[in-house]
Amino acid sequence: MASKVSQGNTFNLSLDTWAVILALLLALLVRADVFRKIPW
């Protein structure tokens, strides 16, 4: 039985890949001083 891998997203990237991309983008925004103060 073949299972369907594609879930309809355009790039078919894994959840871990999306998490890394999101983390890098957020780090870039912090580095570019878009977020002045992060409450942590």
C-alpha positions as CSV (number, residue, x, y, z in Angstrom):
1,M,0.0,0.0,0.0
2,A,1.5,3.3,-1.1
3,S,0.8,6.3,1.2
4,K,0.6,9.7,-0.2
5,V,3.5,11.9,1.0
6,S,2.4,15.2,-0.5
7,Q,0.1,17.2,1.8
8,G,-0.7,20.0,-0.6
9,N,2.0,22.4,0.4
10,T,4.0,24.0,-2.4
11,F,7.5,23.1,-1.5
12,N,7.0,19.7,0.3
13,L,9.5,20.5,3.1
14,S,9.4,18.7,6.4
15,L,8.3,20.4,9.6
16,D,11.8,20.5,10.9
17,T,12.9,22.4,7.8
18,W,10.1,24.9,8.2
19,A,11.1,25.4,11.9
20,V,14.7,26.1,11.0
21,I,13.7,28.5,8.3
22,L,11.4,30.3,10.7
23,A,14.1,30.5,13.4
24,L,16.6,31.9,11.0
25,L,14.2,34.5,9.7
26,L,13.3,35.6,13.2
27,A,17.0,35.8,14.2
28,L,17.6,37.9,11.1
29,L,14.7,40.3,12.1
30,V,16.1,40.6,15.6
31,R,19.6,41.2,14.2
32,A,18.2,43.9,11.8
33,D,16.7,45.5,14.9
34,V,13.1,45.2,13.7
35,F,12.1,44.0,17.2
36,R,13.4,46.6,19.6
37,K,12.7,44.8,22.8
38,I,11.8,41.2,23.2
39,P,10.1,40.4,26.5
40,W,12.1,37.3,27.6
